[in-house]
Amino acid sequence: PMEVPGILDRLARNEDVKMAIDVDDAQKVYYSHFSPKTFWENSGNPDMAAKEVVKRPNFLPIVSSVLLAQAMLKRASGEGPTRGIQGFVIEFPTAGGHNAPPRGFRYDAVAKSHTLSLNDKG
């Protein structure tokens, strides 16, 4: 999501964050809220709550096209010239996508077993 780089920027400054949650057929936008200061105070590690800045992790989104990478660089919510994106992981079509079923394994309902069928590319 385009919100992640900005969320990472704010978390690194120990600021509260929120992220939109998609809900089918909802008439309003729902959010997930997180307060790092409250988390650290309640975790038994209050020293972390007092820190003003912590190390921000790199953000390397997985993309499958140049168009998507360009859109992220243009619309992501992060700071700086690359909008909080430190690089990209390029996913080729053979990866199958994030929500694709596992490749090569098929369930045979009649035999009640799995069969393996892979080609030279997997």
C-alpha positions as CSV (number, residue, x, y, z in Angstrom):
1,P,0.0,0.0,0.0
2,M,1.0,3.5,-0.7
3,E,0.6,4.4,3.0
4,V,3.4,2.1,4.3
5,P,6.5,4.4,3.6
6,G,4.8,7.3,5.5
7,I,3.8,4.9,8.3
8,L,7.4,3.8,8.6
9,D,8.6,7.4,8.7
10,R,6.2,8.2,11.6
11,L,7.0,5.0,13.5
12,A,10.7,5.9,13.3
13,R,9.9,9.2,15.1
14,N,7.8,7.3,17.7
15,E,4.6,9.0,16.4
16,D,1.1,7.4,16.3
17,V,0.0,5.9,13.0
18,K,-3.1,4.7,11.3
19,M,-3.7,2.6,8.2
20,A,-6.9,2.3,6.2
21,I,-8.5,-1.2,6.2
22,D,-10.5,-2.2,3.1
23,V,-13.9,-3.6,4.1
24,D,-16.1,-4.9,1.3
25,D,-19.4,-2.9,0.8
26,A,-18.5,-0.6,3.7
27,Q,-20.0,2.9,3.6
28,K,-17.1,4.4,5.6
29,V,-13.4,4.0,5.8
30,Y,-12.1,1.9,8.7
31,Y,-8.6,2.4,10.2
32,S,-6.2,0.3,12.3
33,H,-4.5,2.6,14.8
34,F,-1.1,2.0,16.6
35,S,0.7,4.1,19.2
36,P,4.3,3.1,19.6
37,K,4.6,5.1,22.9
38,T,1.6,3.3,24.4
39,F,2.9,0.0,23.2
40,W,6.4,0.5,24.8
41,E,4.9,1.9,28.0
42,N,2.6,-1.2,28.4
43,S,5.3,-3.7,27.3
44,G,7.5,-3.1,30.4
45,N,10.1,-1.2,28.3
46,P,9.2,2.5,29.0
47,D,12.7,3.6,27.9
48,M,11.7,2.9,24.3
49,A,8.6,5.2,24.7
50,A,10.9,8.1,25.6
51,K,13.0,7.8,22.4
52,E,12.4,10.4,19.9
53,V,13.9,8.6,16.9
54,V,14.5,4.9,16.2
55,K,16.1,3.4,13.1
56,R,13.7,3.3,10.2
57,P,13.7,0.0,8.3
58,N,14.1,0.0,4.5
59,F,11.0,-0.4,2.4
60,L,11.3,-2.6,-0.6
61,P,7.9,-3.2,-2.2
62,I,7.4,-6.1,-4.5
63,V,6.2,-5.0,-7.9
64,S,5.5,-6.7,-11.2
65,S,5.7,-3.8,-13.6
66,V,7.5,-0.6,-14.3
67,L,4.1,1.2,-14.2
68,L,3.4,0.1,-10.7
69,A,6.9,1.1,-9.5
70,Q,6.5,4.6,-11.1
71,A,3.1,5.0,-9.5
72,M,4.6,4.1,-6.1
73,L,7.4,6.6,-6.5
74,K,4.9,9.3,-7.5
75,R,2.1,8.6,-4.9
76,A,3.7,6.9,-1.9
77,S,3.3,8.8,1.4
78,G,6.9,8.7,2.5
79,E,9.4,11.5,2.8
80,G,12.4,12.4,0.6
81,P,13.0,12.2,-3.2
82,T,12.0,8.5,-3.4
83,R,9.0,9.0,-1.1
84,G,10.4,6.5,1.5
85,I,11.1,3.7,-0.9
86,Q,14.7,2.4,-0.9
87,G,14.3,0.0,-3.8
88,F,12.0,-2.6,-5.4
89,V,11.8,-6.4,-5.6
90,I,10.9,-7.2,-9.2
91,E,8.4,-10.1,-9.5
92,F,8.3,-11.8,-12.9
93,P,5.2,-13.5,-14.3
94,T,6.6,-17.0,-13.4
95,A,6.3,-16.0,-9.7
96,G,2.5,-16.4,-10.0
97,G,1.6,-13.4,-7.9
98,H,1.0,-13.0,-4.2
99,N,-2.4,-14.6,-4.1
100,A,-1.9,-17.3,-6.8
101,P,-2.5,-20.9,-5.8
102,P,0.7,-23.0,-5.3
103,R,2.1,-24.0,-8.7
104,G,2.8,-27.7,-9.5
105,F,0.5,-29.3,-7.0
106,R,-3.0,-30.3,-7.9
107,Y,-5.6,-32.0,-5.7
108,D,-7.4,-34.9,-7.2
109,A,-10.8,-35.1,-5.4
110,V,-11.6,-38.6,-6.7
111,A,-8.3,-40.1,-5.7
112,K,-8.1,-37.8,-2.6
113,S,-4.4,-37.1,-3.2
114,H,-2.1,-34.5,-4.5
115,T,-0.1,-34.8,-7.7
116,L,3.0,-32.9,-8.7
117,S,3.3,-31.5,-12.2
118,L,6.1,-29.0,-12.8
119,N,7.6,-27.9,-16.1
120,D,11.3,-26.8,-16.7
121,K,10.4,-23.3,-15.3
122,G,8.8,-24.7,-12.2
